[in-house]
Amino acid sequence: MNNFVSNVVKNMPAYLFSELNRKKKALQEKGVDVIDLGIGAPDLPTPDFIYDVLVKEAKQPANHRYSPYSGTPEFKEAVASFYKNYYGVDLDPNTEVLTLVGTKEGIVNLIQAVINPGDTVLIPDPGYPVYRMGVHLAGGNAVSLPLDKKNGYIPQYEALTKQEREAAKLLFLNYPSNPTAATVELSTFTKAVDFARNHNILLAHDAAYDLVTFDSYQSPSVLQVPNAKDIAIEFGTLSKSYNMTGWRIGYVVGNKEIIHALATLKSNIDTSQFLPIQKAAATALRSDHRTVKENSMIFKQRMEKLHSALAEMGMDAHKPRGTIFLWVGVPSGFTSAEFANKLLDELGIIVTPGTAFGPSGEGHFRISLSVSEERLDEVIKRMKNLDGLGVNPS
Ligand SMILES: *Cc1c(COP(=O)(O)O)cnc(C)c1O
């Protein structure tokens, strides 16, 4: 059978999360009450006002047809109006907005639309694994853009070699960040746009957690940088802000040549998203985002609870201003993978080792806050019994 499978698929690194799922199932079959803090998706339901639109629109036969390839005008106008209201950014819904079947698809297809075999792509390290995988699928050369804790996980362009800077064609950034939960001010994007412009690199910012922020912190858009559209695009999704991971709806905005190239490629691959889903998502984007604030409050409370418990155990975690994650330092004497395995084998707790997000993830692990406070209490109880933490219990 192996002979039928292409080299590109054969050579794909195993998707870590499917491996974790296999281990989780095996433990559950043995009767272990596994607590999964590995899942990168909100556990809360999609708000009713969105779901209601889906139900109503799904009953209309006119909505059972193909969508326009680039998405419905209604959804694209809602994206443009969201950018205007939330960021003060003007977008032409016809040329500067494209509907995506979730941003994962959009990221992988963008790489196909931009990268020739051998081209260099700078990817955040640690970062969302799809960037590296997408570069692999396109036959490109993924180069890690180091992000270090000392500098708040903002890009260290100086750490790249001159040759890497000159070869780069595409650069991915992601704030608020998965997995580090790092957040930035607009100045980080101003620098990124300058860097991209000086080196003739397309800047692709992934804003998956744009609205998942705490208190008064508002995450900036790369398109708030003057003239960023010359050189930048930005991905957005309803998945995390509106708890719509399974709906598969997102968008990309910005530079119109790139949007056009991606739309051309995609028109040969998919035929956009189900019309009622685009209508429901448009309603979400035009709302006052109150439900997102309410959800973010829940994530913040969970974060505070776990953060203070971890701090008490002597574990090192930075307190984030957004996302659904805590990025925690591994106790001394363990690698990320060893510690993640220890938590699973001894406590039945799944976390994601930092190395799943790139070599610079070594020394950390990611906790997803997608479980209830009661489950977090259980996590804390179990972790207090973990020995070998190198923490003085007194
Ligand atoms: C979850 C996530 C995505 C994928 O979102 P979808 O729109 O559901 O495909 C993209 N980027 C990051 C950083 C994410 O965490």
The ligand as an SDF file (V2000), in Angstrom:
LIG
                    3D

 15 15  0  0  0  0  0  0  0  0999 V2000
   -6.9910   27.6700   16.4360 C   0  0  0  0  0  0  0  0  0  0  0  0
   -5.9860   28.4150   15.6400 C   0  0  0  0  0  0  0  0  0  0  0  0
   -6.1520   28.6030   14.2600 C   0  0  0  0  0  0  0  0  0  0  0  0
   -7.1830   27.8530   13.4650 C   0  0  0  0  0  0  0  0  0  0  0  0
   -8.4110   28.3720   13.4790 O   0  0  0  0  0  0  0  0  0  0  0  0
   -9.5450   27.8470   12.5120 P   0  0  0  0  0  0  0  0  0  0  0  0
  -10.1360   29.0980   11.9730 O   0  0  0  0  0  0  0  0  0  0  0  0
  -10.4740   27.0680   13.3650 O   0  0  0  0  0  0  0  0  0  0  0  0
   -8.9340   27.0160   11.4370 O   0  0  0  0  0  0  0  0  0  0  0  0
   -5.2290   29.3750   13.5820 C   0  0  0  0  0  0  0  0  0  0  0  0
   -4.1920   29.9300   14.2210 N   0  0  0  0  0  0  0  0  0  0  0  0
   -3.9930   29.7620   15.5280 C   0  0  0  0  0  0  0  0  0  0  0  0
   -2.8160   30.3950   16.1580 C   0  0  0  0  0  0  0  0  0  0  0  0
   -4.8740   28.9890   16.2750 C   0  0  0  0  0  0  0  0  0  0  0  0
   -4.6320   28.7810   17.5780 O   0  0  0  0  0  0  0  0  0  0  0  0
  1  2  1  0
  2  3  1  0
  2 14  2  0
  3  4  1  0
  3 10  2  0
  4  5  1  0
  5  6  1  0
  6  7  2  0
  6  8  1  0
  6  9  1  0
 10 11  1  0
 11 12  2  0
 12 13  1  0
 12 14  1  0
 14 15  1  0
M  END
$$$$
